[in-house]
């Protein structure tokens, strides 16, 4: 299997971490801005990342890919079968993908990605992201468990992977999480898991970390 997309994307990072947690071997193939890649484009016609190729099967979108992983290798399960637990996992993934990334994304793009691409960043948009993420972090501070605990039930789920993934980007930004110590401790513990740690370390080297 090939997963296309750079791990600086929280969606690519989430997908690769989920594969690692399930013991699914995938090849990570980064895509580069402005450089055509016919194989990637056939898997993702609108150039959205991540995209997956498994033989002649292709699909894009992190949630679709992870559901494919779950169906092809059910154990260890990252999406519970029990109705209430499943609903909570789906909520936390949606919360991470749309609300956390929606707030953190403008900061990361304008202060990190744009300079890497040689583009001017929009600092006003980044500052709006700083304000937007505060209530998001307040919510998490009230819901995250102690380090080593899980957001839903007593085992790792997609909820944990999805929520932790964008915090690597906040780390690269050196975003100050001191107001949210429970969130900082839990996300740090998640990002230290083997499924995340190598990716995050490689990313950090890009920024002198």
N, C-alpha and C positions, 0 to 999 in steps of 0.2 A: 504494500500500500504506500502511496505517496500523499503527503499533506503539503499543499502549496501555501506559501505565505511566510512573511517574516515574523519572528516571535515577538518583536516589539508590539505587534497587535495583540491586545488582550484576548481576542477571539482565537487567534492561532495558538497562543500560549495555552489557553484553556483546553483546546482540542488536543494538543500534544500531551498535556498533563493528564488528561482523561485516558488517552491511549496508554500512557505509561502506567497509570494506576490499574488498568485492566490487563496489563501484560500483553498488549497488542503491539507488535513491531511495525513501525512506520518509518518511512524515509521522509525527513523534513527537507523540503525544497523551497528556499526563499524565492520570492518574486521581487523584481526590482522595478521601481517607478520609471515609466517611460521606456522600458525595454520589452519589446514584444516577446511572448513565449507561447507558441502555438499549443503546446500540451496543456499549459495552464488555462488558456483561453477556451479550449474545448471542454474543460471541466467547469469553468466559471465564465459563461458568456459575457457577463457584465463586470468581470474582473474583480469581483468581491472575494475577499479572503476570510477564512481559509476555504480551500477546495480540496476534494479527495478524489484520488483515482485508485481503484481496486480492480486490476485487470481491465475489463472493458466497461466497468461501472464507474460513473462519475457523479458527484453531487457537491454542491457548495452550501455554505452556511454552517457555522459551528454547531448549532443545535441539531441540525439534520445529520451532520456527520457523527455526532456523539450518540444520537439515537440509533444510527446504523451500527456503531460499535456495540451498543447495548444489545441489539437484536442478534448480531453475529457472534458475540461472546458474552452471554448473559452474566457470567460470574467473573470477578466480583461485581455485584450489581451497584451501579451508581445512581440509578433511578428506582426508588422503592416501588413495590407492587401495592402496598397498602394505600388506600385512597387518600387519607389525610396527609400522610407523609409524602406521597407523590405530589399532591397539590402544593405543599410547602416547598418542595425541591424545585418545582417548575416556577413558583413565585420567585424564589431567591435567584434562580438563573435569569429570569426576566428583569428583576431588580438590578442585577449586576450588569447585564448587557445593555439596558436602556437608561437606567437612572445613574448608576455609578459611572459607567463609561461616558454617559451623556454629560456629566459634570466634569469628570477628569479629562475627557478628550480634548476640549479646547485648550486646556493648560499644556497638555503633552504635545499636541500638534504644534501650537504656536511657539513653544519654548524649546522643543526638542526636534520634532520631525522637520518643521520648516527650515531651521538652520542646516540640518543634515542635507536637505535637498537644495540648499543655496537659495531659499526663498525667504522673503521678509515675514516675520511673525506678527500677529495682531495681538499686541499686549493688552488692549482693552478687552478682547474676547477671553484672553487668559485670566484676567482679573475677575471677569464675570463667572468664570468657572470656579475660581476660589470661593466666591460667595455661594454659588450653587451647590457646592459639595458639602458645605457645613451642615445643613439639615440631614443630608444623606449619612454623614458620619455620626450625627447625633442618634439617628435611627439605629445604625449598626451598633453603636456603643451600648444600647439598651438590649441588644439581641445576641451579640456574640458570646460564646461560652469562654471558659478559661482556655489558655493555650493547650492544644492536644484534644480539645473537645470538638463537637460537631454541631452544625447549625440545625440539622434535622436528625433525630434519633441518636443512636449510639455507635454509628459507624460513618465512615467517609461517604459523602454523596456528591453528586454534581453541584449541589448548592454550595458546598465548601470550595470546590475547584473554581466555579464561576465567580464567586465573590472575591476570592483571594487574587485571582489573576490580574485585575487592573491595579492592584496595590503594588505590583512590581513597577508599573509606570510611575506611580506616585513616589516610589523609592528613587527611581532614576531622576525624578524632578527635585529630590531632596525636600519633599513636602513635609511640613512639620505636623506630626500627628500627636504631639504631646498633650493636646486637649482631649484626646480620645485614647487613653492608655490601654483599655481593654481591647479595642480594635487594633491598635498597633501590635500588642503582644500576640493576639490570635493570628493576625495576618502574617506577622514575622514567622511564627511557628509553621504556618501553612507553606510559606515560600521556602522554608528550609527542608521540606519534604523532598526526597530524591526526584520526584516527578517534576518539580519546579526548579530545584536548586541549580542544576547545571545550566539550564536556559538563562536564568536570571543572572548568574555569574558571567556568562558569555556576553550578555547584553551590557552588564555594568562595565565591562572592559572598553566598550565603545565610548564610555563617558569618563574614562580614567579611573573607574572603580576597581 
